Amino acid sequence: MENNYHIPVMLKECIDGLNIKPDGVYVDVTFGGGGHSREILKHLGKDGVLIAFDQDPDAQRNKIDDPRFIFVDQNFAFIKNNLRLLGYKAVDGILADLGVSSHQFDVPERGFSTRFESDLDMRMDKQGALTAAEVLNTYTEDKLHKIFGIYGEVKNAKSLARAIVTGRVEQPIKTLADFKRAAGAHIPKGKEHKYMAQVFQALRIEVNAEIEVLENFLMQTADVLKTEGRLVVMSYHSLEDRPVKNFIAKGKFKGEVEKDFYGNEQKPFKIITRKAVIADAEELERNSRARSAKLRIGEKL
């Protein structure tokens, strides 16, 4: 099941980064197909524990039958409370692979992929109220402009937003075909695939509040990791990589690192990776999804 579900990116680098102790407690906050989790379990002894988070109902089918494995059906934004509920105040390592799994792109009705004609859904959590269709049909032109520009880095974000707002008056934008009808003239010829991927990225980030969730999660990692515990995060675009990089380096997302009265830096992590780790040529050959992946590792001070 796991192979066609999602090939884990930089598996060895992630496992090395966690610096696994056989009797430690580890958390995989993006379980997905379970590729990283299965590898972590191989490095744990009989007293080790692995807690995996995933709010995607499809991921639950990949649960691992192992007494050391605990599955939490939740978004990782709630890591601290869920660990407390399970009786764990502090853990030895946390892994987050922020990529959308191949599986989600391959299931048409999830509405993540530009390859299939489907409803524009894009919810990671099926219980969530906001869908991509709702964003396109209810947001103001100004708000759409910002989302496309900031989250998708879409070049003509302003004129695209105007086209959406104009087009939805005639007919609501519910499917991929509806979107193309409203935005057609603004999709650059010969670059359709890249353009649509940027637009879909922007919608997906908005629907799932991905940047907010990521920042919430990072703040909590500082509270739940033991001293010398490792935080290993893999991101796939600069919007995610930037907060990860800043938080590991400074303990905050903007501005300079705080200092105490004596000028000592007040930050929760020591940087283990000076520069982001990227996949090697052999992996890129095997798995094109690894191309944009950046891995950063911090150690709790």
Phi and psi restraints in degrees (value plus and minus 20) as a CYANA .aco file:
   2 GLU   PHI     -84.3   -44.3
   2 GLU   PSI     -52.6   -12.6
   3 ASN   PHI     -81.6   -41.6
   3 ASN   PSI     -68.0   -28.0
   4 ASN   PHI    -102.7   -62.7
   4 ASN   PSI     -28.8    11.2
   5 TYR   PHI     -97.2   -57.2
   5 TYR   PSI     -70.4   -30.4
   6 HIS   PHI    -192.8  -152.8
   6 HIS   PSI      99.2   139.2
   7 ILE   PHI     -99.9   -59.9
   7 ILE   PSI     101.1   141.1
   8 PRO   PHI     -84.7   -44.7
   8 PRO   PSI     113.4   153.4
   9 VAL   PHI    -106.0   -66.0
   9 VAL   PSI     121.3   161.3
  10 MET   PHI      23.1    63.1
  10 MET   PSI      31.2    71.2
  11 LEU   PHI     -78.9   -38.9
  11 LEU   PSI     -70.7   -30.7
  12 LYS   PHI     -81.6   -41.6
  12 LYS   PSI     -64.1   -24.1
  13 GLU   PHI     -82.7   -42.7
  13 GLU   PSI     -58.7   -18.7
  14 CYS   PHI     -84.5   -44.5
  14 CYS   PSI     -66.3   -26.3
  15 ILE   PHI     -85.4   -45.4
  15 ILE   PSI     -64.1   -24.1
  16 ASP   PHI     -79.2   -39.2
  16 ASP   PSI     -61.8   -21.8
  17 GLY   PHI     -82.0   -42.0
  17 GLY   PSI     -53.9   -13.9
  18 LEU   PHI     -91.9   -51.9
  18 LEU   PSI     -41.4    -1.4
  19 ASN   PHI      33.5    73.5
  19 ASN   PSI      37.8    77.8
  20 ILE   PHI     -88.6   -48.6
  20 ILE   PSI     111.3   151.3
  21 LYS   PHI    -118.3   -78.3
  21 LYS   PSI     113.9   153.9
  22 PRO   PHI     -74.2   -34.2
  22 PRO   PSI     -53.2   -13.2
  23 ASP   PHI    -121.6   -81.6
  23 ASP   PSI      -3.1    36.9
  24 GLY   PHI    -101.9   -61.9
  24 GLY   PSI     151.5   191.5
  25 VAL   PHI    -132.8   -92.8
  25 VAL   PSI     102.7   142.7
  26 TYR   PHI    -144.4  -104.4
  26 TYR   PSI     132.1   172.1
  27 VAL   PHI    -147.3  -107.3
  27 VAL   PSI     106.7   146.7
  28 ASP   PHI    -127.4   -87.4
  28 ASP   PSI      84.5   124.5
  29 VAL   PHI    -104.0   -64.0
  29 VAL   PSI     -23.7    16.3
  30 THR   PHI    -152.4  -112.4
  30 THR   PSI      54.0    94.0
  31 PHE   PHI     -81.6   -41.6
  31 PHE   PSI     -70.3   -30.3
  32 GLY   PHI      34.3    74.3
  32 GLY   PSI    -140.9  -100.9
  33 GLY   PHI    -101.9   -61.9
  33 GLY   PSI     -26.2    13.8
  34 GLY   PHI      64.0   104.0
  34 GLY   PSI     -10.7    29.3
  35 GLY   PHI     -81.2   -41.2
  35 GLY   PSI     -67.9   -27.9
  36 HIS   PHI     -87.1   -47.1
  36 HIS   PSI     -60.5   -20.5
  37 SER   PHI     -81.0   -41.0
  37 SER   PSI     -64.1   -24.1
  38 ARG   PHI     -80.6   -40.6
  38 ARG   PSI     -58.2   -18.2
  39 GLU   PHI     -89.7   -49.7
  39 GLU   PSI     -59.4   -19.4
  40 ILE   PHI     -80.6   -40.6
  40 ILE   PSI     -64.5   -24.5
  41 LEU   PHI     -79.4   -39.4
  41 LEU   PSI     -53.2   -13.2
  42 LYS   PHI     -83.2   -43.2
  42 LYS   PSI     -46.2    -6.2
  43 HIS   PHI    -114.6   -74.6
  43 HIS   PSI     -23.6    16.4
  44 LEU   PHI    -116.0   -76.0
  44 LEU   PSI     124.9   164.9
  45 GLY   PHI    -102.4   -62.4
  45 GLY   PSI    -191.5  -151.5
  46 LYS   PHI     -88.4   -48.4
  46 LYS   PSI     -40.3    -0.3
  47 ASP   PHI    -115.8   -75.8
  47 ASP   PSI     -22.8    17.2
  48 GLY   PHI     -93.3   -53.3
  48 GLY   PSI     138.8   178.8
  49 VAL   PHI    -154.7  -114.7
  49 VAL   PSI     118.3   158.3
  50 LEU   PHI    -144.0  -104.0
  50 LEU   PSI     103.8   143.8
  51 ILE   PHI    -130.1   -90.1
  51 ILE   PSI     106.2   146.2
  52 ALA   PHI    -137.1   -97.1
  52 ALA   PSI     117.4   157.4
  53 PHE   PHI    -130.5   -90.5
  53 PHE   PSI     119.2   159.2
  54 ASP   PHI    -187.3  -147.3
  54 ASP   PSI     108.6   148.6
  55 GLN   PHI    -112.6   -72.6
  55 GLN   PSI     -24.3    15.7
  56 ASP   PHI    -101.5   -61.5
  56 ASP   PSI     100.1   140.1
  57 PRO   PHI     -77.7   -37.7
  57 PRO   PSI     -51.1   -11.1
  58 ASP   PHI     -84.2   -44.2
  58 ASP   PSI     -52.7   -12.7
  59 ALA   PHI     -88.2   -48.2
  59 ALA   PSI     -46.3    -6.3
  60 GLN   PHI     -83.0   -43.0
  60 GLN   PSI     -45.6    -5.6
  61 ARG   PHI     -88.4   -48.4
  61 ARG   PSI     -35.7     4.3
  62 ASN   PHI    -116.1   -76.1
  62 ASN   PSI     -13.5    26.5
  63 LYS   PHI     -68.3   -28.3
  63 LYS   PSI     125.6   165.6
  64 ILE   PHI    -120.2   -80.2
  64 ILE   PSI     110.7   150.7
  65 ASP   PHI    -105.6   -65.6
  65 ASP   PSI      73.4   113.4
  66 ASP   PHI    -176.8  -136.8
  66 ASP   PSI     110.4   150.4
  67 PRO   PHI     -81.0   -41.0
  67 PRO   PSI     -39.7     0.3
  68 ARG   PHI    -107.2   -67.2
  68 ARG   PSI     -22.2    17.8
  69 PHE   PHI    -125.1   -85.1
  69 PHE   PSI     109.9   149.9
  70 ILE   PHI    -143.6  -103.6
  70 ILE   PSI     108.3   148.3
  71 PHE   PHI    -126.1   -86.1
  71 PHE   PSI     111.7   151.7
  72 VAL   PHI    -136.9   -96.9
  72 VAL   PSI      98.9   138.9
  73 ASP   PHI    -104.6   -64.6
  73 ASP   PSI      48.5    88.5
  74 GLN   PHI    -169.1  -129.1
  74 GLN   PSI     138.6   178.6
  75 ASN   PHI     -92.2   -52.2
  75 ASN   PSI     124.1   164.1
  76 PHE   PHI     -90.6   -50.6
  76 PHE   PSI     -22.9    17.1
  77 ALA   PHI     -83.7   -43.7
  77 ALA   PSI     -38.3     1.7
  78 PHE   PHI    -128.8   -88.8
  78 PHE   PSI      11.6    51.6
  79 ILE   PHI     -80.2   -40.2
  79 ILE   PSI     -66.1   -26.1
  80 LYS   PHI     -83.0   -43.0
  80 LYS   PSI     -70.0   -30.0
  81 ASN   PHI     -82.3   -42.3
  81 ASN   PSI     -61.5   -21.5
  82 ASN   PHI     -87.4   -47.4
  82 ASN   PSI     -57.9   -17.9
  83 LEU   PHI     -85.2   -45.2
  83 LEU   PSI     -60.1   -20.1
  84 ARG   PHI     -80.8   -40.8
  84 ARG   PSI     -64.9   -24.9
  85 LEU   PHI     -79.0   -39.0
  85 LEU   PSI     -53.7   -13.7
  86 LEU   PHI    -103.3   -63.3
  86 LEU   PSI     -25.9    14.1
  87 GLY   PHI      72.8   112.8
  87 GLY   PSI      -4.6    35.4
  88 TYR   PHI    -130.8   -90.8
  88 TYR   PSI      93.2   133.2
  89 LYS   PHI    -102.9   -62.9
  89 LYS   PSI     -55.4   -15.4
  90 ALA   PHI    -162.2  -122.2
  90 ALA   PSI     128.1   168.1
  91 VAL   PHI    -148.2  -108.2
  91 VAL   PSI     147.8   187.8
  92 ASP   PHI    -112.3   -72.3
  92 ASP   PSI     -38.5     1.5
  93 GLY   PHI    -188.8  -148.8
  93 GLY   PSI     127.9   167.9
  94 ILE   PHI    -152.5  -112.5
  94 ILE   PSI     110.2   150.2
  95 LEU   PHI    -136.4   -96.4
  95 LEU   PSI     112.2   152.2
  96 ALA   PHI    -151.3  -111.3
  96 ALA   PSI     101.4   141.4
  97 ASP   PHI    -129.7   -89.7
  97 ASP   PSI      83.7   123.7
  98 LEU   PHI    -100.1   -60.1
  98 LEU   PSI     -17.4    22.6
  99 GLY   PHI     -92.0   -52.0
  99 GLY   PSI     127.9   167.9
 100 VAL   PHI     -94.1   -54.1
 100 VAL   PSI     113.7   153.7
 101 SER   PHI     -90.7   -50.7
 101 SER   PSI     130.2   170.2
 102 SER   PHI     -72.3   -32.3
 102 SER   PSI     -57.7   -17.7
 103 HIS   PHI     -78.3   -38.3
 103 HIS   PSI     -61.9   -21.9
 104 GLN   PHI     -84.5   -44.5
 104 GLN   PSI     -53.9   -13.9
 105 PHE   PHI     -92.1   -52.1
 105 PHE   PSI     -47.4    -7.4
 106 ASP   PHI    -108.1   -68.1
 106 ASP   PSI     -27.1    12.9
 107 VAL   PHI    -122.2   -82.2
 107 VAL   PSI      88.1   128.1
 108 PRO   PHI     -73.6   -33.6
 108 PRO   PSI     -62.8   -22.8
 109 GLU   PHI     -90.8   -50.8
 109 GLU   PSI     -28.9    11.1
 110 ARG   PHI     -94.7   -54.7
 110 ARG   PSI     -39.6     0.4
 111 GLY   PHI      51.5    91.5
 111 GLY   PSI       2.1    42.1
 112 PHE   PHI    -108.5   -68.5
 112 PHE   PSI     -43.8    -3.8
 113 SER   PHI    -123.6   -83.6
 113 SER   PSI     125.0   165.0
 114 THR   PHI    -105.0   -65.0
 114 THR   PSI     -19.7    20.3
 115 ARG   PHI    -106.0   -66.0
 115 ARG   PSI     -39.9     0.1
 116 PHE   PHI    -136.0   -96.0
 116 PHE   PSI     127.0   167.0
 117 GLU   PHI    -100.7   -60.7
 117 GLU   PSI      94.3   134.3
 118 SER   PHI    -178.1  -138.1
 118 SER   PSI     153.1   193.1
 119 ASP   PHI     -87.1   -47.1
 119 ASP   PSI     126.0   166.0
 120 LEU   PHI    -104.8   -64.8
 120 LEU   PSI      70.7   110.7
 121 ASP   PHI    -121.9   -81.9
 121 ASP   PSI     -98.4   -58.4
 122 MET   PHI      52.0    92.0
 122 MET   PSI      -6.4    33.6
 123 ARG   PHI     -99.1   -59.1
 123 ARG   PSI     107.6   147.6
 124 MET   PHI     -92.3   -52.3
 124 MET   PSI     -57.9   -17.9
 125 ASP   PHI    -124.1   -84.1
 125 ASP   PSI      93.9   133.9
 126 LYS   PHI     -83.4   -43.4
 126 LYS   PSI     -37.8     2.2
 127 GLN   PHI    -100.1   -60.1
 127 GLN   PSI     -35.6     4.4
 128 GLY   PHI     -81.8   -41.8
 128 GLY   PSI     127.8   167.8
 129 ALA   PHI    -103.6   -63.6
 129 ALA   PSI     -55.0   -15.0
 130 LEU   PHI    -104.9   -64.9
 130 LEU   PSI     107.5   147.5
 131 THR   PHI    -134.3   -94.3
 131 THR   PSI     147.8   187.8
 132 ALA   PHI     -83.1   -43.1
 132 ALA   PSI     -56.5   -16.5
 133 ALA   PHI     -81.3   -41.3
 133 ALA   PSI     -61.4   -21.4
 134 GLU   PHI     -84.5   -44.5
 134 GLU   PSI     -61.1   -21.1
 135 VAL   PHI     -77.4   -37.4
 135 VAL   PSI     -68.8   -28.8
 136 LEU   PHI     -86.8   -46.8
 136 LEU   PSI     -50.2   -10.2
 137 ASN   PHI    -114.1   -74.1
 137 ASN   PSI     -36.6     3.4
 138 THR   PHI    -140.5  -100.5
 138 THR   PSI     -42.5    -2.5
 139 TYR   PHI     -91.9   -51.9
 139 TYR   PSI     129.0   169.0
 140 THR   PHI     -89.6   -49.6
 140 THR   PSI     142.1   182.1
 141 GLU   PHI     -77.8   -37.8
 141 GLU   PSI     -61.1   -21.1
 142 ASP   PHI     -83.9   -43.9
 142 ASP   PSI     -62.0   -22.0
 143 LYS   PHI     -88.4   -48.4
 143 LYS   PSI     -60.6   -20.6
 144 LEU   PHI     -83.9   -43.9
 144 LEU   PSI     -61.4   -21.4
 145 HIS   PHI     -75.7   -35.7
 145 HIS   PSI     -67.0   -27.0
 146 LYS   PHI     -83.7   -43.7
 146 LYS   PSI     -66.0   -26.0
 147 ILE   PHI     -80.7   -40.7
 147 ILE   PSI     -69.8   -29.8
 148 PHE   PHI     -83.4   -43.4
 148 PHE   PSI     -59.1   -19.1
 149 GLY   PHI     -92.4   -52.4
 149 GLY   PSI     -66.2   -26.2
 150 ILE   PHI    -103.8   -63.8
 150 ILE   PSI     -69.4   -29.4
 151 TYR   PHI    -101.8   -61.8
 151 TYR   PSI     -46.7    -6.7
 152 GLY   PHI    -130.6   -90.6
 152 GLY   PSI     -30.5     9.5
 153 GLU   PHI      29.7    69.7
 153 GLU   PSI      20.0    60.0
 154 VAL   PHI     -96.3   -56.3
 154 VAL   PSI     107.2   147.2
 155 LYS   PHI     -80.4   -40.4
 155 LYS   PSI     -66.7   -26.7
 156 ASN   PHI    -122.6   -82.6
 156 ASN   PSI      24.0    64.0
 157 ALA   PHI     -74.5   -34.5
 157 ALA   PSI     -57.5   -17.5
 158 LYS   PHI     -88.0   -48.0
 158 LYS   PSI     -69.1   -29.1
 159 SER   PHI     -90.8   -50.8
 159 SER   PSI     -50.2   -10.2
 160 LEU   PHI     -84.0   -44.0
 160 LEU   PSI     -65.8   -25.8
 161 ALA   PHI     -78.9   -38.9
 161 ALA   PSI     -61.7   -21.7
 162 ARG   PHI     -83.4   -43.4
 162 ARG   PSI     -62.7   -22.7
 163 ALA   PHI     -82.8   -42.8
 163 ALA   PSI     -58.1   -18.1
 164 ILE   PHI     -85.0   -45.0
 164 ILE   PSI     -68.1   -28.1
 165 VAL   PHI     -83.9   -43.9
 165 VAL   PSI     -57.2   -17.2
 166 THR   PHI     -91.2   -51.2
 166 THR   PSI     -66.0   -26.0
 167 GLY   PHI     -84.8   -44.8
 167 GLY   PSI     -53.1   -13.1
 168 ARG   PHI     -94.6   -54.6
 168 ARG   PSI     -34.0     6.0
 169 VAL   PHI     -85.7   -45.7
 169 VAL   PSI     -63.7   -23.7
 170 GLU   PHI     -87.8   -47.8
 170 GLU   PSI     -66.2   -26.2
 171 GLN   PHI    -176.5  -136.5
 171 GLN   PSI     112.1   152.1
 172 PRO   PHI     -79.0   -39.0
 172 PRO   PSI     128.5   168.5
 173 ILE   PHI    -116.4   -76.4
 173 ILE   PSI      78.5   118.5
 174 LYS   PHI    -131.5   -91.5
 174 LYS   PSI     -46.1    -6.1
 175 THR   PHI    -144.9  -104.9
 175 THR   PSI     152.2   192.2
 176 LEU   PHI     -78.8   -38.8
 176 LEU   PSI     -61.1   -21.1
 177 ALA   PHI     -82.9   -42.9
 177 ALA   PSI     -60.9   -20.9
 178 ASP   PHI     -80.4   -40.4
 178 ASP   PSI     -62.3   -22.3
 179 PHE   PHI     -82.7   -42.7
 179 PHE   PSI     -67.0   -27.0
 180 LYS   PHI     -83.8   -43.8
 180 LYS   PSI     -53.9   -13.9
 181 ARG   PHI     -84.9   -44.9
 181 ARG   PSI     -64.5   -24.5
 182 ALA   PHI     -92.7   -52.7
 182 ALA   PSI     -55.4   -15.4
 183 ALA   PHI    -123.8   -83.8
 183 ALA   PSI     -24.9    15.1
 184 GLY   PHI     -57.0   -17.0
 184 GLY   PSI     -71.4   -31.4
 185 ALA   PHI     -86.5   -46.5
 185 ALA   PSI     -37.3     2.7
 186 HIS   PHI    -118.6   -78.6
 186 HIS   PSI     -25.6    14.4
 187 ILE   PHI    -105.2   -65.2
 187 ILE   PSI      94.7   134.7
 188 PRO   PHI     -83.7   -43.7
 188 PRO   PSI     111.7   151.7
 189 LYS   PHI     -82.4   -42.4
 189 LYS   PSI     117.0   157.0
 190 GLY   PHI      62.4   102.4
 190 GLY   PSI     -32.0     8.0
 191 LYS   PHI    -145.5  -105.5
 191 LYS   PSI       3.8    43.8
 192 GLU   PHI     -75.4   -35.4
 192 GLU   PSI     -65.3   -25.3
 193 HIS   PHI     -83.4   -43.4
 193 HIS   PSI     -67.9   -27.9
 194 LYS   PHI     -84.2   -44.2
 194 LYS   PSI     -62.0   -22.0
 195 TYR   PHI     -82.1   -42.1
 195 TYR   PSI     -68.1   -28.1
 196 MET   PHI     -85.2   -45.2
 196 MET   PSI     -55.4   -15.4
 197 ALA   PHI     -82.2   -42.2
 197 ALA   PSI     -59.1   -19.1
 198 GLN   PHI     -87.3   -47.3
 198 GLN   PSI     -62.5   -22.5
 199 VAL   PHI     -83.5   -43.5
 199 VAL   PSI     -64.4   -24.4
 200 PHE   PHI     -86.3   -46.3
 200 PHE   PSI     -56.5   -16.5
 201 GLN   PHI     -80.5   -40.5
 201 GLN   PSI     -65.1   -25.1
 202 ALA   PHI     -80.5   -40.5
 202 ALA   PSI     -65.1   -25.1
 203 LEU   PHI     -85.9   -45.9
 203 LEU   PSI     -62.3   -22.3
 204 ARG   PHI     -83.1   -43.1
 204 ARG   PSI     -62.4   -22.4
 205 ILE   PHI     -83.6   -43.6
 205 ILE   PSI     -60.7   -20.7
 206 GLU   PHI     -87.8   -47.8
 206 GLU   PSI     -68.8   -28.8
 207 VAL   PHI     -78.7   -38.7
 207 VAL   PSI     -60.3   -20.3
 208 ASN   PHI    -119.9   -79.9
 208 ASN   PSI     -12.9    27.1
 209 ALA   PHI      27.0    67.0
 209 ALA   PSI      25.6    65.6
 210 GLU   PHI     -82.6   -42.6
 210 GLU   PSI     -58.0   -18.0
 211 ILE   PHI     -91.3   -51.3
 211 ILE   PSI     -61.4   -21.4
 212 GLU   PHI     -80.5   -40.5
 212 GLU   PSI     -66.8   -26.8
 213 VAL   PHI     -80.3   -40.3
 213 VAL   PSI     -63.7   -23.7
 214 LEU   PHI     -81.8   -41.8
 214 LEU   PSI     -66.1   -26.1
 215 GLU   PHI     -84.8   -44.8
 215 GLU   PSI     -61.4   -21.4
 216 ASN   PHI     -78.2   -38.2
 216 ASN   PSI     -65.9   -25.9
 217 PHE   PHI     -81.5   -41.5
 217 PHE   PSI     -68.9   -28.9
 218 LEU   PHI     -78.8   -38.8
 218 LEU   PSI     -63.0   -23.0
 219 MET   PHI     -78.3   -38.3
 219 MET   PSI     -58.8   -18.8
 220 GLN   PHI     -93.4   -53.4
 220 GLN   PSI     -47.9    -7.9
 221 THR   PHI     -80.1   -40.1
 221 THR   PSI     -54.2   -14.2
 222 ALA   PHI     -83.7   -43.7
 222 ALA   PSI     -49.2    -9.2
 223 ASP   PHI    -104.1   -64.1
 223 ASP   PSI     -50.7   -10.7
 224 VAL   PHI    -120.5   -80.5
 224 VAL   PSI     -26.5    13.5
 225 LEU   PHI    -108.9   -68.9
 225 LEU   PSI     119.1   159.1
 226 LYS   PHI     -91.1   -51.1
 226 LYS   PSI     143.0   183.0
 227 THR   PHI     -77.2   -37.2
 227 THR   PSI     114.1   154.1
 228 GLU   PHI      51.8    91.8
 228 GLU   PSI     -15.5    24.5
 229 GLY   PHI     -89.6   -49.6
 229 GLY   PSI     131.5   171.5
 230 ARG   PHI    -127.4   -87.4
 230 ARG   PSI     119.4   159.4
 231 LEU   PHI    -131.5   -91.5
 231 LEU   PSI      99.9   139.9
 232 VAL   PHI    -141.0  -101.0
 232 VAL   PSI      96.0   136.0
 233 VAL   PHI    -148.1  -108.1
 233 VAL   PSI     110.3   150.3
 234 MET   PHI    -134.3   -94.3
 234 MET   PSI     102.7   142.7
 235 SER   PHI    -140.9  -100.9
 235 SER   PSI     144.7   184.7
 236 TYR   PHI    -145.2  -105.2
 236 TYR   PSI     -22.3    17.7
 237 HIS   PHI    -172.8  -132.8
 237 HIS   PSI     142.1   182.1
 238 SER   PHI     -81.8   -41.8
 238 SER   PSI     -47.8    -7.8
 239 LEU   PHI     -82.7   -42.7
 239 LEU   PSI     -52.2   -12.2
 240 GLU   PHI    -108.2   -68.2
 240 GLU   PSI     -60.8   -20.8
 241 ASP   PHI     -83.2   -43.2
 241 ASP   PSI     -56.7   -16.7
 242 ARG   PHI     -80.7   -40.7
 242 ARG   PSI     -73.4   -33.4
 243 PRO   PHI     -81.6   -41.6
 243 PRO   PSI     -55.4   -15.4
 244 VAL   PHI     -83.5   -43.5
 244 VAL   PSI     -68.6   -28.6
 245 LYS   PHI     -79.6   -39.6
 245 LYS   PSI     -68.0   -28.0
 246 ASN   PHI     -84.6   -44.6
 246 ASN   PSI     -60.6   -20.6
 247 PHE   PHI     -88.6   -48.6
 247 PHE   PSI     -61.5   -21.5
 248 ILE   PHI     -87.2   -47.2
 248 ILE   PSI     -56.8   -16.8
 249 ALA   PHI     -97.6   -57.6
 249 ALA   PSI     -57.1   -17.1
 250 LYS   PHI    -147.5  -107.5
 250 LYS   PSI     -28.8    11.2
 251 GLY   PHI      55.8    95.8
 251 GLY   PSI      -7.5    32.5
 252 LYS   PHI    -174.5  -134.5
 252 LYS   PSI     150.6   190.6
 253 PHE   PHI    -118.2   -78.2
 253 PHE   PSI     -42.6    -2.6
 254 LYS   PHI    -157.5  -117.5
 254 LYS   PSI     136.3   176.3
 255 GLY   PHI      58.6    98.6
 255 GLY   PSI    -195.1  -155.1
 256 GLU   PHI    -108.9   -68.9
 256 GLU   PSI     142.1   182.1
 257 VAL   PHI     -85.2   -45.2
 257 VAL   PSI     120.6   160.6
 258 GLU   PHI     -92.4   -52.4
 258 GLU   PSI     127.6   167.6
 259 LYS   PHI    -147.1  -107.1
 259 LYS   PSI     131.5   171.5
 260 ASP   PHI    -104.8   -64.8
 260 ASP   PSI    -196.1  -156.1
 261 PHE   PHI     -74.2   -34.2
 261 PHE   PSI     -52.6   -12.6
 262 TYR   PHI    -112.9   -72.9
 262 TYR   PSI     -16.7    23.3
 263 GLY   PHI      67.2   107.2
 263 GLY   PSI      -9.2    30.8
 264 ASN   PHI    -101.0   -61.0
 264 ASN   PSI     116.9   156.9
 265 GLU   PHI     -88.6   -48.6
 265 GLU   PSI     113.8   153.8
 266 GLN   PHI    -123.7   -83.7
 266 GLN   PSI      71.4   111.4
 267 LYS   PHI    -165.3  -125.3
 267 LYS   PSI     129.9   169.9
 268 PRO   PHI     -99.8   -59.8
 268 PRO   PSI     -41.6    -1.6
 269 PHE   PHI    -142.1  -102.1
 269 PHE   PSI     131.6   171.6
 270 LYS   PHI    -121.8   -81.8
 270 LYS   PSI     117.0   157.0
 271 ILE   PHI     -97.5   -57.5
 271 ILE   PSI     106.1   146.1
 272 ILE   PHI    -113.8   -73.8
 272 ILE   PSI     -53.9   -13.9
 273 THR   PHI    -128.6   -88.6
 273 THR   PSI      84.4   124.4
 274 ARG   PHI     -78.4   -38.4
 274 ARG   PSI     -64.9   -24.9
 275 LYS   PHI    -135.5   -95.5
 275 LYS   PSI     134.2   174.2
 276 ALA   PHI     -80.7   -40.7
 276 ALA   PSI     119.6   159.6
 277 VAL   PHI    -102.1   -62.1
 277 VAL   PSI     115.6   155.6
 278 ILE   PHI    -142.8  -102.8
 278 ILE   PSI     141.4   181.4
 279 ALA   PHI     -88.5   -48.5
 279 ALA   PSI     127.7   167.7
 280 ASP   PHI    -101.9   -61.9
 280 ASP   PSI     150.0   190.0
 281 ALA   PHI     -77.8   -37.8
 281 ALA   PSI     -58.5   -18.5
 282 GLU   PHI     -84.1   -44.1
 282 GLU   PSI     -61.2   -21.2
 283 GLU   PHI     -88.6   -48.6
 283 GLU   PSI     -59.4   -19.4
 284 LEU   PHI     -80.0   -40.0
 284 LEU   PSI     -56.5   -16.5
 285 GLU   PHI     -82.9   -42.9
 285 GLU   PSI     -61.0   -21.0
 286 ARG   PHI     -99.2   -59.2
 286 ARG   PSI     -54.0   -14.0
 287 ASN   PHI    -164.4  -124.4
 287 ASN   PSI      78.8   118.8
 288 SER   PHI     -83.1   -43.1
 288 SER   PSI     -42.0    -2.0
 289 ARG   PHI     -86.1   -46.1
 289 ARG   PSI     -39.0     1.0
 290 ALA   PHI     -96.1   -56.1
 290 ALA   PSI     -30.6     9.4
 291 ARG   PHI     -77.5   -37.5
 291 ARG   PSI     -61.3   -21.3
 292 SER   PHI    -117.0   -77.0
 292 SER   PSI     -16.5    23.5
 293 ALA   PHI     -93.4   -53.4
 293 ALA   PSI     116.4   156.4
 294 LYS   PHI    -148.6  -108.6
 294 LYS   PSI     108.1   148.1
 295 LEU   PHI    -128.6   -88.6
 295 LEU   PSI     109.6   149.6
 296 ARG   PHI    -148.2  -108.2
 296 ARG   PSI     123.2   163.2
 297 ILE   PHI    -150.3  -110.3
 297 ILE   PSI     112.5   152.5
 298 GLY   PHI    -145.0  -105.0
 298 GLY   PSI     132.3   172.3
 299 GLU   PHI    -139.4   -99.4
 299 GLU   PSI     111.1   151.1
 300 LYS   PHI     -85.5   -45.5
 300 LYS   PSI     108.3   148.3
